[in-house]
């Protein structure tokens, strides 16, 4: 029986949408939790407001490497107080707790959302077979009929003095009529070879563990860890004409020419100035004509 022909008021079961089966929490734990590994706990909840908020609230009582996954988020958050909504079990909505600690100076923690972007893109490229790119600072892009569409986003937030919660939201099986805005996309619409969320989540977590380990071993230095080069190689923003919408209703327009050692986007303006952008909304502008 499908949701469309179920009796009105009938309770939804885990089999209500066979195209969107639930995650197998037990299998995910067996695959991801291992002695000496980064991931120390993994919980899957049916629904919550925000996995970032939930994990941040419990950060003091959790070890590094805690993972919280929600089948549905009712108050998912993105940068600049934007909301993130999607049908239940249509994507991956999860957060991880990291404690870079004494190994990484606090001034380098700003690389964590960029690291999560590289890890997500590389993991999903292998597991889903889609060519993903990164829009600075925290968007995951796919191409659908030749057009770049946002299919995922990343939000990193401090949790106390020594922890960072990194949240990742990814549209997996959303149909065209379910997209929140026309510029959004999903792995399914990008013709992914797999939309099975269990192996996709495992791939992202394994990739994140590898990149985080290398970055931490290098003291958070994006050069020796390979992070800066990897982000630049996969960044669709570099080489483009962009408009940076900055706090205080200021804008900067120019060519995005580099990513500096602090993870800032360097924009070359028409007057020859090179301006590093540390926070703001970036709009990819189409070439004139």
Buried (B, 14 or more C-beta within 10 A) or exposed (E): EEEEEEEEEEEEEEEBBEEBEBBEBEEBBEBBBEEEEBBBBBBBBEEBEBBBBBBBEBBEEBEBBBBBBBBBBEEBBBBEEEEBEBBBBBBBBBBBBBBBEEEBEEEBBBBBBBBBBBBBBBBBBEBBEBEBBBBBBBBBBBBBEEEBBBBBBBBBBEBEEBBBBBBBBBBBBBEEEEBEEEEBBBBBBBEBEBBBBBBBBBBBBBBBBBBBEBBBEBBBBBEEBBBBEBBBEBBBBBEBBBBBBBEEEEEBBBBBEBBBEEBBBBBBEEEEEEBEBEEBBBBBEEEEE
